[in-house]
Amino acid sequence: MHESTFNVLLYSDGSQQAFSAAVYAANLLKSMPNMHLTIVQVQESEEGSMGTEYSWIDTWPVSPTSEWMKRVIESDNNVRSLYNHILNRTNEIFTERGKNVSHHVIYCNPSISDTVDALLEYAEKKKFKLIIMGTRGLTTLKGLIFGCLAHNVLNRSPIPVLLIKKLPQDFIDNYCSDDNSNVLKVNHL
């Protein structure tokens, strides 16, 4: 019997939340042989064209917060080492499944509503069965007040959406130990 492809969209904006979502998606990719992952980035454009190819590792937050910058610039060697180890492990999995991982850039106006529209239009057009994205874990009320892309996608999507908050330390430890290396324990990643 022919196994159908399970198409998954991973939204990546270069944030720590998107990194957690990428690690989670890589973990799913390892255990689901019929999964095809498309990593999508949204960039500002006045034309609103549907996009080009890109590499997910090249993403950077659209609006880096001072906390994000501080972590990148001032992170200690253990945090940097763990981050690099997880990033390398994620890239290994994406590379191993090469033909089952693709990258795409969607161009649209930078507002949350335009980004949500562009993302959902692309997801429906390409017949994705699941959208995975990171979230800071704002409550519904805070999301409404401050505007949260993840909650807007969740509320408007006809496709199931899996929101990933910061990954628990035991998940990171197990993920890192899958390649039989020493488990690095850092609690503030």
Secondary structure, DSSP 8 states (H G I E B T S, - for coil): -----EEEEEE--SSHHHHHHHHHHHHHHHH-TTEEEEEEEEEE-SS----B---GGG---SS--HHHHHHHHH--HHHHHHHHHHHHHHHHHHHHTGGGEEEEEEEE-SSHHHHHHHHHHHHHHTT-SEEEEE-----HHHHHHH--HHHHHHHH-SS-EEEE-S--HHHHHHHHHTTT------TT-
